[in-house]
Amino acid sequence: MHALKFKAEDLEQYFLRLMFQPARRWYDKVLVDLMFIASRFYRAGIQFRNWMYDKRVIRHHALGCLVVSIGNLSCGGTGKTPVVEVFARSLNAQGRRVAVLSRGYRRRKPTFREKWARRFGKYEEQPPAVVSDGRNLLLDSAVAGDEPYMLASNLPGVAVVVDKDRVKSGIYAIDHFHSDVIILDDGFQYLMLKPHINIALVDSTSPFGNGHVLPRGTLREPIKNIRRADYVFLTKSDGSHKINHLKRFIRRHTLRAEIIECCHQPKHLVDLDTREEFPLESLKNAKVAALSAIANPASFEGFLEKFGADIKLRDHYADHHRYTEEEIRDFMRQAKAQGAERIITTEKDAVRIPKITDAELPIAFLRIEIDILSGQESFDQCISRICFI
């Protein structure tokens, strides 16, 4: 099983290299051409699906409560989870009963036997997986998925429900938790539920990849479809002049959307075992090893270097990689040999690291939160709009 997982991750990395780096070998060039042709068909299929919803050939479902969709045009790396978190926390603080619905990307899949029983046996349809009922954390990250588990851990008072069918999970949240606001995590392409407010995130450091849709690029749908958004969040912004160029580009596709500029700001370090918090100043001249399995490891490592960390060793895995104990112990040995005194990882990675007894080095993760750089008034209006609809 591990061998198959590693082969799949290697294949994923290979295709990412084909997307963003010049093809060198003849078969790489052939694959790039095939990927381009496939992306044309994929684009046509996506646009046809959108047209079917626009013309009401396929009808949206209504849940009878306010639905807020937060998603993006591209695959991974936009910093969506902290944005979902700040919305859920703000709405909960305003007295709304919030539930976050997620599909639980790369969570543990049902076994073949379970699938067979559901389809052909006398097997009742399973209810959605409840990661948190707002009071208790009920599932681990393997069953729930990385992002839902993170959200459930950080959002007391907010229910987190996972199911591929978010109409079903939305009805469940309303019936069981009396939710009056539903947040669709990664919901920009989920058209079965028509949102009252549609929020699109754009990574300002790499807005739209190479401009192509899957599989030639990382876009899930054409850039022009950002016109569906009511609000556009420019994440990972540094306030530079490049942002103004990006804003003008987005304005060419949508005039009505409010644009809000935000950055992902490190807040502190958290020890993985004890949950003790450390100030970022403790990174100054600290000898650390950086471990990550996220879409954009350079951003994470850049934070460590910004606060003065001396990175002795760094290692990257494919996005959403689930670590084994052997991998962590091996990395610890290498890090110690290179002179590192602590391992630093991301919060998303931390939920996928198994508990290590008699660890050679302590592990801490970097806690990241959202700061609004410009458009705070638009953000406050968005929250008020949700609260008083």
N, C-alpha and C positions, 0 to 999 in steps of 0.2 A: 504493500500500500504506500509506504514512504517513497519507494522508488518511482511509482507512478506519479506521486505528487511532485517530486522533484523534476521529472521529465516534463510534466505539464507546466511548471514554473519556468523551466529553461526554454520551452517553446514560446511561452508568453513573452519572455525577455527578448527572444530572437525576433519576434514580430514587431516588438516595440523599436528595436534597432532598425528594422527595415523601414518603419514609419518615419524615423527622424534622422537617419544617417544615410549617406550615399551608398547605393548598392555597388559592391565591389566584384562579386562573382557573377558569372552568367546566369546561374539559377536564382540568385538573389534578384536580379533584374527581371527575370521571368515572373517570379513571385510578386514583385512590386506591381508589374503590369496586371497580373491576375487580381491582386488586391484592389487596384484602381477600378477595374471592370466590375468587381463585386460591389464596390462602394457605390457605383452608379445605380445598380439594381437596388441596393439597400436604401439609398436616398429616395428613389422613386417609390419604394414600398412604404417608407415612413411618411412621405408627403401624401400618398394615396390614403393611408390610414388617417392622417390628420384631416384630410378633406372629407372623409366619411363621417367623422365626428362633427366637423363644421357644418355639414349639410344635414346633420341629424339622421343620416342613414343608420349610424350606430348611435344610440342614445346614451347620454351620461346618466349616472345614478345620483340620487340625492339622499343624504343621510338625515336631513331634518335638523342639522346643527351647522355651525360655522366651520368651514374647511379651509385651512391654510396650507398651500403647497410650497415646499422649499426644495429646490433641486438645481440642476445645472444642465448645460448643453453637452459637456464633455464628460469623459470617464475619469473619475477619481481626481484627487489632488487639489480640489478647490477649497478645502477646509470647511466642508458643509456641517459636520457634527457640532462644532462650537457655535455656529449660527443657529442651528436648531435648538441648541441648549439655551442660548440667550433669549430666544423668542419664548420658549416654554417657561423659563424661569420668570420672565417679565409678565407674561399673561397669568401665570399662577399667582404672582404677587398682587395682581389686580383683582384677584378673587374668581377668576375663571377656572372651571374644572377641565383641565387639559389632558388629552391623551395623544401620545406620539405613536403613529403607525409606521412600521418599517417592514420591508420584505425580508430583512435578515440576511443580507448578502453574505454568501459563503458560510452560512451556519451549517451545522450537521444535517445532512440530507437523510430522509427516511431510507431504510434498507430496502432491498428488492422484495423481501418477504412482506414488509409493511405495505409497500406500494401494491403488491399483488393482492394482499388481503383487502385493501381499500377498494380496489377496482373490481375484483371478482368474488370476494368473500362476503360474509355477513359482517360487515365492518362499518360502524357508524362514522359519519364524517366527523373528523377531529375539529375541536374548537381551535381558535388561534392560540399561539403560545404567548402566555402572559409573562413578560420579563419582570415587570414590576406592577403592583396594584396601587402604587402611590405611597404605600407604607412599607412593604417588604420587597427585597430583591429575591426573586423566585427561581431564576435560571442562571446557569453559568454562561460564559461567553461562547463556548463550543456549541451549545444548543440555541442560544439566543442570537449569536452573531456579534461581531466586535462593537459596531456602533450602537446597536440597541442596548448592549450591556453597559457601555460607557454612559449613555444617556440615563439609563435606569439608576446607575450608581451615583450620578451627579445631580439628579433631579428628584429630591423628596417631594411628595405631594403630586407627582405627575405619573400617570399610568403609561407604560410602554408595552405595546402589543405587536407581535410579529406574525405575519402571514403573507403569503404571496398574493392572496385575494384581499385587498384592503377595503373593499366594500364589506366583506364579511367581518373583518377585524374592526371596522368602524362601527358596525351595528352592535358588535359584541361590547365595545368600549362604552357605547351609549347605554346599552341595557344593563351592564354590570357595574360600571363606574359613574354613570350619569354624566358623562362628559358632555360639555357644551361647546368645546373648541377641539377640533381634530387637526393635528399637524401631520401632514404627509411628509415623512422623511424620504428624500430622493423621489419627489413626486412630480417633477416637471413633465416627464413623459407618461405618467400614469393618468390617462385621459378618461378612464371609466368613472372617476369621481371628478366632477367639475368644481374647481376651487372657487371660493369667494375672493380670495387673494392669492395671486400667483407670484412667487419670488424666485428669481433666477440668480445664481451665483456665477461670477466670472473671476477666475484667478488672474489677477493683474500681472503676475510674473510670466505667465504663459497662457494668454487668454483663450485661444482656440486651437492650440496645437499647430499642426501644419495646414489647417483649414479644410481638411478632408473629413468625410464621415467614415465610420467603420466600414470595412476593416483597413482602409488605406490610411486613415487617421484616427484620432480619438474622439471625434465629435459623434454624439448620438443622433443628431439631426442637424440640418443646415443652420448656419448662423442666423439667417433672417427670421427664424422661428422664435427668436428672443422677443419678438413683438407680442407674444402671448403674455409676457411678464408685466405685472403692475409695478414691481420694484426690482431693480437690478443692484445687487451687492457686489462691489468690486473688492474682493478679498485679497489679503496679503499686500495691501497697498503700502508704499513707502512715501507717498505724498510728492513724488517727483513729477517733472513736466511730462513724462511719458503717459501718466494717467490722463492728462488732458487730451492727448491724442486718442487714447482708448475711449474716453467719453464721447468724443466727436464721432468715432467709428460706430459706437453703439447707437448714437442719435440718428445715424443714417438708416437704422433699421427700426427704431421705435422713438416716437416723439412723446408718447404719453407716460412712459415708465419713469418713476422717480429713481435717481441714481444715488446710491449711498456708498460712501467709501469707508472701508474698515481695514483694520490690520489684526493679525493674530499675534497677541502679545504674551510672551512667557510671564508667568506670575511667580512661580516658585518650583522647587524640586520636592518630590514626594518619595520617601523610601518605600520600595515595593512590599517589604515584609511588615515593617512596623507602622507604616502610614505617617511617619513623622515628617513634618515639612521643614525644608531648609531654604534660606534666602538664596536668590540668584547670585549674590555676592560670593557665595561659597565656591562658585565655579572659577573664580579668579585664580589663575595659575594652577588649578587642580589638574592632576594627571588622570584623564578619563579615557574610556573606550566607548565609542558610539555604536549602538546597534539599532537597526531599524528595518522594517518591512512595510514601507509606505510608498505612495506614488511619487513623492518628491522628497527624497532623503536630504538633498542639498539644503533645503530650507531649514530642516531640523538641525543639521550640523552647523549651518550658518549662525543659528541662535547660540549654540554652545561657544563658537569662536568669538561671537560678538561680546559675550560676557567673560572672555578671557580664559576659557578652558584650553588646556594643552591636550589635544586629541592624539593619543598614542596609537590607537587602532580604531578602524572603522570597518563595519561590515554591513552589507545591504542584502536583503532577500526580496523576493517578489512581493508585491502588495498583498496584504492579508495572509501572509505566510504564518502557519501555526507552528511554533517552535516545539522541538522535542527537548527532553532533559539532556540528552547527549549533546545536542547542538549548543545549548547554553553552557554546559560544563566545558566543552571544547573551547568555546569563545572565552570563557573565564581564564582558562589556562593560557591561551594566546595573549590575552590582555595583560595578565600578570607578568608574563615573560617580557612584554614590551614596556613594563614599568607603570602600567595603569593601576590606580588605586580604587577606582569605582567605575561601574558600568552605568551609562546614561542611555535611556531609551525614550520612546514617545509614549504618551498615555494610551494610544491605540495599540501599540505593541505590548504594553504592560499586561493587558488583559489576555494576551495569548502566550505569555511566558509561564511555564509550569512552576510550581513551588519547588525550590531547590533546598534540600537540607544540607547542612555543612558546606554552604557556598564559600568558595575561595575569595570572592569579591562581593561587596554589597551592590545592589541594583536600585537605581532610582529612575523615576520618569519625570519628564518636563511637563508641568501643567500649563496649558495654553488657554487663554480666553480672548474674547473679541473686544476690541476698542473701536468705537466709531470715530473716524478722523474728520469726515465731512458728511453732512446730511443727517445730523443728530435730530434736527427738527422733523425731517421726513420719517425717521425711524420712530420717534415719539408719536407722530401722527398715525403711523401704521399700527402701532400698538393700540392707540386710542380708537382707531377705526375698527379694529378687531373686537375690542372690549365693549363697544357701544352699538355694534350692529344688532 
